[in-house]
């Protein structure tokens, strides 16, 4: 049997997934700080590379082009160690992205109840192209459709009314516990 050199658990990058507006960026930044790692926000990388906000990228180049670039960006960062990476809410719908994240990294799903998420819609709508021109029923449908694919993860936690700091602490504590159990030093 071939012996493959696996990345030690302690060095695997952490990936945060979940629907728009659950706090992946804020929590990711905090987790990175607490673990002394560098933080990568995939949307920020894409916006920097295009020199445009996501809404403008969608308008100028179309969603397909955005998704292709998003996929390549995620796959390339996922292969690196010791990062904390926040994905845009739609990225994990792509098969290659899911596979790359689940194989190379530890994936945390930040889950939120629909009723709780609905309260955030007003502050999200202008900056999220996929929410524009959709009825609330369509958004709810998208929310539940995506849950099916977010469900494939390594760890899931409900954010609901928890603060970003509480969520970040939970992630860091559960990582440290799993490192001690599965990769003791
Ligand atoms: C998207 C979510 C956004 C951004 C883009 C598309 C989506 O990221 O990638 O607007 O399809 O859910 P956030 O999840 O950070 O809002």
Boltz pocket constraint, residues with backbone or C-beta under 6 A from the ligand:
constraints:
  - pocket:
      binder: B
      contacts: [[A, 18], [A, 19], [A, 20], [A, 21], [A, 24], [A, 43], [A, 54], [A, 87], [A, 88], [A, 89], [A, 90], [A, 91], [A, 127], [A, 128], [A, 129], [A, 130]]
      max_distance: 6.0
